[in-house]
Amino acid sequence: MRAVRRLGITPADRGDTTSVSGSPDILELDDGSFAVIGTDITAQIGTRPLSDARCAADERIVRISRATLISAKNDIPDS
């Protein structure tokens, strides 16, 4: 498995990185799925953030900035 492209503009172009630590990002993988780089907030929000949303033991809830998701909008495929 490997990342093949970024959705949206770079974290540096969004002003969303210090260039020292990690940066929120959305990546498309070579199998057509997506990966999100963000801050792990599972402990803060809990494993059941909504009544119909659950986080399994092998999953994490991550936070990305609003700018990260909005900048990716045009790169998200319709299907």
N, CA, C and O atoms as CSV, one atom per row, in Angstrom:
chain,resi,resn,atom,element,x,y,z
A,1,MET,N,N,0.852,-1.172,0.000
A,1,MET,CA,C,0.000,0.000,0.000
A,1,MET,C,C,0.899,1.237,0.000
A,1,MET,O,O,1.896,1.313,0.719
A,2,ARG,N,N,0.508,2.197,-0.832
A,2,ARG,CA,C,1.261,3.452,-0.831
A,2,ARG,C,C,0.355,4.606,-1.242
A,2,ARG,O,O,-0.669,4.413,-1.897
A,3,ALA,N,N,0.755,5.797,-0.845
A,3,ALA,CA,C,0.020,7.012,-1.223
A,3,ALA,C,C,0.394,7.371,-2.657
A,3,ALA,O,O,1.561,7.293,-3.043
A,4,VAL,N,N,-0.609,7.768,-3.444
A,4,VAL,CA,C,-0.350,8.137,-4.830
A,4,VAL,C,C,-0.559,9.625,-5.100
A,4,VAL,O,O,-0.009,10.170,-6.056
A,5,ARG,N,N,-1.359,10.282,-4.249
A,5,ARG,CA,C,-1.531,11.728,-4.428
A,5,ARG,C,C,-2.170,12.345,-3.196
A,5,ARG,O,O,-2.778,11.660,-2.374
A,6,ARG,N,N,-2.016,13.638,-3.095
A,6,ARG,CA,C,-2.645,14.436,-2.040
A,6,ARG,C,C,-3.940,15.007,-2.594
A,6,ARG,O,O,-4.020,15.360,-3.771
A,7,LEU,N,N,-4.947,15.095,-1.746
A,7,LEU,CA,C,-6.169,15.791,-2.112
A,7,LEU,C,C,-6.076,17.191,-1.537
A,7,LEU,O,O,-5.846,17.359,-0.339
A,8,GLY,N,N,-6.248,18.173,-2.363
A,8,GLY,CA,C,-6.138,19.554,-1.900
A,8,GLY,C,C,-4.721,20.081,-2.048
A,8,GLY,O,O,-3.867,19.461,-2.682
A,9,ILE,N,N,-4.497,21.230,-1.454
A,9,ILE,CA,C,-3.188,21.874,-1.543
A,9,ILE,C,C,-2.309,21.420,-0.381
A,9,ILE,O,O,-2.802,20.846,0.590
A,10,THR,N,N,-1.026,21.675,-0.484
A,10,THR,CA,C,-0.097,21.227,0.549
A,10,THR,C,C,-0.373,21.929,1.875
A,10,THR,O,O,-0.894,23.044,1.894
A,11,PRO,N,N,-0.023,21.277,2.978
A,11,PRO,CA,C,-0.185,21.920,4.280
A,11,PRO,C,C,0.558,23.261,4.356
A,11,PRO,O,O,0.064,24.206,4.971
A,12,ALA,N,N,1.717,23.345,3.749
A,12,ALA,CA,C,2.472,24.601,3.759
A,12,ALA,C,C,1.704,25.706,3.034
A,12,ALA,O,O,1.670,26.848,3.494
A,13,ASP,N,N,1.087,25.363,1.897
A,13,ASP,CA,C,0.306,26.364,1.150
A,13,ASP,C,C,-0.942,26.800,1.903
A,13,ASP,O,O,-1.430,27.913,1.708
A,14,ARG,N,N,-1.470,25.912,2.778
A,14,ARG,CA,C,-2.634,26.264,3.602
A,14,ARG,C,C,-2.228,27.013,4.861
A,14,ARG,O,O,-3.085,27.560,5.556
A,15,GLY,N,N,-0.928,27.045,5.168
A,15,GLY,CA,C,-0.471,27.626,6.421
A,15,GLY,C,C,-0.816,26.738,7.593
A,15,GLY,O,O,-1.056,27.219,8.701
A,16,ASP,N,N,-0.840,25.425,7.346
A,16,ASP,CA,C,-1.321,24.449,8.313
A,16,ASP,C,C,-0.197,23.556,8.836
A,16,ASP,O,O,-0.443,22.414,9.223
A,17,THR,N,N,1.025,24.066,8.850
A,17,THR,CA,C,2.153,23.276,9.318
A,17,THR,C,C,3.236,24.180,9.872
A,17,THR,O,O,3.333,25.355,9.516
A,18,THR,N,N,4.039,23.618,10.742
A,18,THR,CA,C,5.201,24.351,11.254
A,18,THR,C,C,6.460,23.904,10.531
A,18,THR,O,O,7.534,24.457,10.769
A,19,SER,N,N,6.350,22.909,9.649
A,19,SER,CA,C,7.469,22.287,8.942
A,19,SER,C,C,8.395,21.540,9.884
A,19,SER,O,O,9.460,21.082,9.470
A,20,VAL,N,N,8.006,21.412,11.145
A,20,VAL,CA,C,8.804,20.687,12.127
A,20,VAL,C,C,8.060,19.430,12.565
A,20,VAL,O,O,8.640,18.348,12.657
A,21,SER,N,N,6.779,19.591,12.829
A,21,SER,CA,C,5.973,18.453,13.264
A,21,SER,C,C,5.084,18.011,12.112
A,21,SER,O,O,5.247,18.473,10.983
A,22,GLY,N,N,4.149,17.120,12.395
A,22,GLY,CA,C,3.233,16.640,11.366
A,22,GLY,C,C,2.315,17.719,10.836
A,22,GLY,O,O,2.225,18.818,11.384
A,23,SER,N,N,1.643,17.380,9.766
A,23,SER,CA,C,0.734,18.314,9.118
A,23,SER,C,C,-0.521,17.568,8.685
A,23,SER,O,O,-0.413,16.477,8.125
A,24,PRO,N,N,-1.711,18.123,8.927
A,24,PRO,CA,C,-2.924,17.434,8.490
A,24,PRO,C,C,-2.948,17.303,6.976
A,24,PRO,O,O,-2.575,18.230,6.257
A,25,ASP,N,N,-3.389,16.151,6.498
A,25,ASP,CA,C,-3.387,15.898,5.064
A,25,ASP,C,C,-4.397,14.811,4.733
A,25,ASP,O,O,-4.763,14.016,5.598
A,26,ILE,N,N,-4.848,14.774,3.483
A,26,ILE,CA,C,-5.713,13.724,2.974
A,26,ILE,C,C,-5.012,13.129,1.764
A,26,ILE,O,O,-4.644,13.849,0.835
A,27,LEU,N,N,-4.830,11.822,1.777
A,27,LEU,CA,C,-4.072,11.132,0.737
A,27,LEU,C,C,-4.929,10.075,0.062
A,27,LEU,O,O,-5.736,9.411,0.712
A,28,GLU,N,N,-4.751,9.920,-1.254
A,28,GLU,CA,C,-5.380,8.811,-1.959
A,28,GLU,C,C,-4.358,7.688,-2.030
A,28,GLU,O,O,-3.182,7.917,-2.309
A,29,LEU,N,N,-4.825,6.467,-1.771
A,29,LEU,CA,C,-3.951,5.299,-1.781
A,29,LEU,C,C,-4.062,4.555,-3.104
A,29,LEU,O,O,-5.028,4.731,-3.847
A,30,ASP,N,N,-3.068,3.724,-3.392
A,30,ASP,CA,C,-3.028,3.033,-4.682
A,30,ASP,C,C,-4.162,2.024,-4.876
A,30,ASP,O,O,-4.371,1.552,-5.993
A,31,ASP,N,N,-4.894,1.686,-3.819
A,31,ASP,CA,C,-6.037,0.789,-3.980
A,31,ASP,C,C,-7.354,1.556,-4.122
A,31,ASP,O,O,-8.427,0.952,-4.150
A,32,GLY,N,N,-7.271,2.899,-4.213
A,32,GLY,CA,C,-8.459,3.727,-4.380
A,32,GLY,C,C,-9.066,4.216,-3.084
A,32,GLY,O,O,-9.993,5.025,-3.111
A,33,SER,N,N,-8.574,3.751,-1.952
A,33,SER,CA,C,-9.079,4.235,-0.665
A,33,SER,C,C,-8.305,5.483,-0.252
A,33,SER,O,O,-7.407,5.928,-0.967
A,34,PHE,N,N,-8.651,6.038,0.889
A,34,PHE,CA,C,-8.059,7.293,1.329
A,34,PHE,C,C,-7.493,7.157,2.733
A,34,PHE,O,O,-7.954,6.331,3.521
A,35,ALA,N,N,-6.507,7.959,3.036
A,35,ALA,CA,C,-5.916,8.009,4.373
A,35,ALA,C,C,-5.901,9.467,4.820
A,35,ALA,O,O,-5.752,10.384,4.013
A,36,VAL,N,N,-6.058,9.652,6.123
A,36,VAL,CA,C,-6.067,10.999,6.693
A,36,VAL,C,C,-4.948,11.097,7.723
A,36,VAL,O,O,-4.815,10.239,8.596
A,37,ILE,N,N,-4.151,12.143,7.612
A,37,ILE,CA,C,-3.140,12.450,8.620
A,37,ILE,C,C,-3.720,13.558,9.477
A,37,ILE,O,O,-4.073,14.622,8.967
A,38,GLY,N,N,-3.818,13.319,10.760
A,38,GLY,CA,C,-4.374,14.315,11.653
A,38,GLY,C,C,-3.984,14.021,13.086
A,38,GLY,O,O,-3.246,13.072,13.354
A,39,THR,N,N,-4.470,14.821,13.992
A,39,THR,CA,C,-4.194,14.660,15.415
A,39,THR,C,C,-5.164,13.646,16.004
A,39,THR,O,O,-6.378,13.772,15.839
A,40,ASP,N,N,-4.632,12.646,16.687
A,40,ASP,CA,C,-5.463,11.619,17.319
A,40,ASP,C,C,-6.246,12.252,18.475
A,40,ASP,O,O,-5.661,12.696,19.463
A,41,ILE,N,N,-7.570,12.286,18.337
A,41,ILE,CA,C,-8.430,12.848,19.395
A,41,ILE,C,C,-9.349,11.800,20.002
A,41,ILE,O,O,-10.327,12.137,20.669
A,42,THR,N,N,-9.035,10.522,19.773
A,42,THR,CA,C,-9.884,9.441,20.258
A,42,THR,C,C,-10.104,9.532,21.764
A,42,THR,O,O,-11.233,9.390,22.234
A,43,ALA,N,N,-9.052,9.764,22.514
A,43,ALA,CA,C,-9.179,9.828,23.975
A,43,ALA,C,C,-10.061,10.994,24.411
A,43,ALA,O,O,-10.807,10.873,25.383
A,44,GLN,N,N,-9.987,12.117,23.710
A,44,GLN,CA,C,-10.769,13.292,24.088
A,44,GLN,C,C,-12.244,13.165,23.709
A,44,GLN,O,O,-13.115,13.584,24.471
A,45,ILE,N,N,-12.531,12.596,22.549
A,45,ILE,CA,C,-13.914,12.549,22.068
A,45,ILE,C,C,-14.601,11.234,22.431
A,45,ILE,O,O,-15.830,11.156,22.431
A,46,GLY,N,N,-13.819,10.207,22.740
A,46,GLY,CA,C,-14.378,8.903,23.096
A,46,GLY,C,C,-14.597,8.023,21.883
A,46,GLY,O,O,-14.575,8.494,20.746
A,47,THR,N,N,-14.805,6.763,22.129
A,47,THR,CA,C,-14.969,5.811,21.032
A,47,THR,C,C,-16.400,5.743,20.498
A,47,THR,O,O,-16.671,5.015,19.544
A,48,ARG,N,N,-17.312,6.494,21.105
A,48,ARG,CA,C,-18.693,6.595,20.614
A,48,ARG,C,C,-19.079,8.070,20.548
A,48,ARG,O,O,-19.862,8.545,21.370
A,49,PRO,N,N,-18.532,8.795,19.572
A,49,PRO,CA,C,-18.765,10.237,19.512
A,49,PRO,C,C,-20.215,10.625,19.206
A,49,PRO,O,O,-20.661,11.711,19.576
A,50,LEU,N,N,-20.940,9.746,18.537
A,50,LEU,CA,C,-22.365,9.933,18.249
A,50,LEU,C,C,-23.063,8.614,18.544
A,50,LEU,O,O,-22.416,7.569,18.604
A,51,SER,N,N,-24.359,8.655,18.726
A,51,SER,CA,C,-25.076,7.425,19.067
A,51,SER,C,C,-24.949,6.347,17.992
A,51,SER,O,O,-25.032,5.156,18.294
A,52,ASP,N,N,-24.749,6.759,16.745
A,52,ASP,CA,C,-24.632,5.781,15.658
A,52,ASP,C,C,-23.240,5.756,15.037
A,52,ASP,O,O,-23.082,5.311,13.900
A,53,ALA,N,N,-22.233,6.226,15.764
A,53,ALA,CA,C,-20.844,6.207,15.285
A,53,ALA,C,C,-19.966,5.585,16.365
A,53,ALA,O,O,-19.981,6.005,17.522
A,54,ARG,N,N,-19.207,4.581,15.960
A,54,ARG,CA,C,-18.329,3.889,16.909
A,54,ARG,C,C,-16.931,3.762,16.326
A,54,ARG,O,O,-16.762,3.623,15.115
A,55,CYS,N,N,-15.947,3.809,17.184
A,55,CYS,CA,C,-14.555,3.662,16.800
A,55,CYS,C,C,-14.063,2.315,17.328
A,55,CYS,O,O,-14.011,2.104,18.540
A,56,ALA,N,N,-13.706,1.415,16.433
A,56,ALA,CA,C,-13.238,0.083,16.826
A,56,ALA,C,C,-11.856,0.170,17.473
A,56,ALA,O,O,-11.177,1.194,17.390
A,57,ALA,N,N,-11.465,-0.904,18.105
A,57,ALA,CA,C,-10.175,-0.937,18.810
A,57,ALA,C,C,-8.991,-0.680,17.879
A,57,ALA,O,O,-7.975,-0.141,18.317
A,58,ASP,N,N,-9.103,-1.053,16.609
A,58,ASP,CA,C,-8.003,-0.839,15.670
A,58,ASP,C,C,-8.162,0.462,14.866
A,58,ASP,O,O,-7.444,0.665,13.887
A,59,GLU,N,N,-9.073,1.325,15.256
A,59,GLU,CA,C,-9.306,2.605,14.585
A,59,GLU,C,C,-8.972,3.765,15.517
A,59,GLU,O,O,-8.908,3.599,16.735
A,60,ARG,N,N,-8.762,4.936,14.931
A,60,ARG,CA,C,-8.544,6.167,15.682
A,60,ARG,C,C,-9.383,7.268,15.059
A,60,ARG,O,O,-9.602,7.281,13.848
A,61,ILE,N,N,-9.849,8.182,15.880
A,61,ILE,CA,C,-10.542,9.371,15.398
A,61,ILE,C,C,-9.488,10.475,15.329
A,61,ILE,O,O,-8.823,10.789,16.316
A,62,VAL,N,N,-9.357,11.052,14.139
A,62,VAL,CA,C,-8.343,12.094,13.973
A,62,VAL,C,C,-8.999,13.409,13.598
A,62,VAL,O,O,-10.047,13.446,12.954
A,63,ARG,N,N,-8.356,14.481,14.016
A,63,ARG,CA,C,-8.837,15.827,13.730
A,63,ARG,C,C,-7.988,16.407,12.608
A,63,ARG,O,O,-6.759,16.351,12.645
A,64,ILE,N,N,-8.669,16.968,11.608
A,64,ILE,CA,C,-7.983,17.742,10.577
A,64,ILE,C,C,-8.609,19.125,10.572
A,64,ILE,O,O,-9.752,19.302,10.993
A,65,SER,N,N,-7.874,20.078,10.105
A,65,SER,CA,C,-8.411,21.439,10.076
A,65,SER,C,C,-9.504,21.560,9.014
A,65,SER,O,O,-9.544,20.792,8.053
A,66,ARG,N,N,-10.362,22.508,9.202
A,66,ARG,CA,C,-11.407,22.786,8.221
A,66,ARG,C,C,-10.786,23.105,6.867
A,66,ARG,O,O,-11.289,22.674,5.830
A,67,ALA,N,N,-9.703,23.854,6.882
A,67,ALA,CA,C,-9.013,24.224,5.639
A,67,ALA,C,C,-8.523,22.993,4.884
A,67,ALA,O,O,-8.534,22.973,3.653
A,68,THR,N,N,-8.094,21.966,5.615
A,68,THR,CA,C,-7.622,20.736,4.973
A,68,THR,C,C,-8.739,20.089,4.168
A,68,THR,O,O,-8.540,19.735,3.006
A,69,LEU,N,N,-9.912,19.931,4.775
A,69,LEU,CA,C,-11.025,19.292,4.083
A,69,LEU,C,C,-11.562,20.162,2.944
A,69,LEU,O,O,-11.835,19.657,1.855
A,70,ILE,N,N,-11.710,21.439,3.185
A,70,ILE,CA,C,-12.231,22.332,2.148
A,70,ILE,C,C,-11.295,22.381,0.941
A,70,ILE,O,O,-11.754,22.421,-0.201
A,71,SER,N,N,-9.989,22.377,1.191
A,71,SER,CA,C,-9.051,22.439,0.068
A,71,SER,C,C,-9.073,21.157,-0.764
A,71,SER,O,O,-8.674,21.168,-1.928
A,72,ALA,N,N,-9.538,20.052,-0.173
A,72,ALA,CA,C,-9.598,18.779,-0.884
A,72,ALA,C,C,-10.892,18.604,-1.675
A,72,ALA,O,O,-10.994,17.679,-2.481
A,73,LYS,N,N,-11.863,19.457,-1.467
A,73,LYS,CA,C,-13.193,19.297,-2.052
A,73,LYS,C,C,-13.162,19.037,-3.560
A,73,LYS,O,O,-13.838,18.125,-4.037
A,74,ASN,N,N,-12.412,19.798,-4.297
A,74,ASN,CA,C,-12.384,19.644,-5.755
A,74,ASN,C,C,-11.667,18.383,-6.200
A,74,ASN,O,O,-11.843,17.954,-7.340
A,75,ASP,N,N,-10.861,17.774,-5.331
A,75,ASP,CA,C,-10.119,16.566,-5.678
A,75,ASP,C,C,-10.837,15.286,-5.268
A,75,ASP,O,O,-10.374,14.195,-5.599
A,76,ILE,N,N,-11.954,15.392,-4.558
A,76,ILE,CA,C,-12.690,14.209,-4.113
A,76,ILE,C,C,-13.562,13.718,-5.275
A,76,ILE,O,O,-14.411,14.454,-5.778
A,77,PRO,N,N,-13.342,12.465,-5.694
A,77,PRO,CA,C,-14.122,11.965,-6.830
A,77,PRO,C,C,-15.598,11.803,-6.483
A,77,PRO,O,O,-15.954,11.613,-5.320
A,78,ASP,N,N,-16.443,11.880,-7.490
A,78,ASP,CA,C,-17.875,11.688,-7.304
A,78,ASP,C,C,-18.235,10.228,-7.070
A,78,ASP,O,O,-19.259,9.929,-6.457
A,79,SER,N,N,-17.406,9.332,-7.550
A,79,SER,CA,C,-17.684,7.897,-7.342
A,79,SER,C,C,-16.406,7.122,-7.211
A,79,SER,O,O,-16.438,5.904,-7.031
